[in-house]
Amino acid sequence: MNQPELGIKINEIRNQKGITQKELSESCNIDIRTIQRIEGGEVTPRTSTLRLIAWALNCDLSTFNGDKQENSQLSHHILLALFVTGIIYFISWIIFSPILAKNSFLASINLFMAFTYTISGVLFYFGFYNLGKLQGNTILKISSLSIMVFIPLFLITILLAAEYSFGEHLNQLVLLLSSINSFIFGIGLLKAKNQFTILYRITGVVQLLTAPFFLFPLPVLNLIGCWLTVPFILLLLSIVYLEYKEAQNKQVTPEIV
């Protein structure tokens, strides 16, 4: 059961049993503000938290899932693969971007890194497309799909620019559209709602601060944007890792009612 339906259900059962929020808070050893936010639909509780609430209300955990445990997360195996893919994406991006001065060795593997960056980037953001889909976050879902299109287009236009003059103009256009989409992706992160909402919002703010540096094809601005992208990708990896740990916890921890 997703929010806000989950919060409404908890509130309904609590009132039926004549239990106040303070009493529920004390029984669960959960801060009353957290109880209020859960019932208000502001946050989605972890499975462990939901078990405590179910125990305190003397009801079955499945009551909060329509008699069926709803899979509100990706498989922990998929999230682990996504995390590893994200690390590959991050490393290849560092090498491919202008952050590092290109010596003879880096120059020799630049094309390989470009293809690695492209493939891993598409797979990495496909993960955020699925996270957006599971959260019902249309903005995150659509902007993730757009990034999956812009990443290979960026590489194609770079290759075209090496052979044809019009390729450089196409590359600048792709960079502009990608930057605009980055704003949308940042807004999607800000609108995310689950137990890691704060981390999503911090990542969204960093993305909104980074995107303007790629609006214009100015090397100095683009370089600053590349440096700001470093903490941004690390924050994305943090989100994926925490989602993985949460999904793993749901997988290995037995249900308690």
Sequence and secondary structure as in RCSB ss.txt:
>XXXX:A:sequence
MNQPELGIKINEIRNQKGITQKELSESCNIDIRTIQRIEGGEVTPRTSTLRLIAWALNCDLSTFNGDKQENSQLS
HHILLALFVTGIIYFISWIIFSPILAKNSFLASINLFMAFTYTISGVLFYFGFYNLGKLQGNTILKISSLSIMVF
IPLFLITILLAAEYSFGEHLNQLVLLLSSINSFIFGIGLLKAKNQFTILYRITGVVQLLTAPFFLFPLPVLNLIG
CWLTVPFILLLLSIVYLEYKEAQNKQVTPEIV
>XXXX:A:secstr
  TTHHHHHHHHHHHHTT  HHHHHHHHT  HHHHHHHHTTSS   HHHHHHHHHHTT  GGGGGTTS    S  
HHHHHHHHHHHHHHHHHHHHHSTTS   HHHHHTHHHHHHHHHHHHHHHHHHHHHHHHHHT HHHHHHHHHHHHH
HHHHHHHHHHHTT THHHHHHHHHHHHHHHHHHHHHHHHHT  STTHHHHHHHHHHHHHHGGGGSS  HHHHHHH
HHHHHHHHHHHHHHHHHHHHHHHHHHHS    
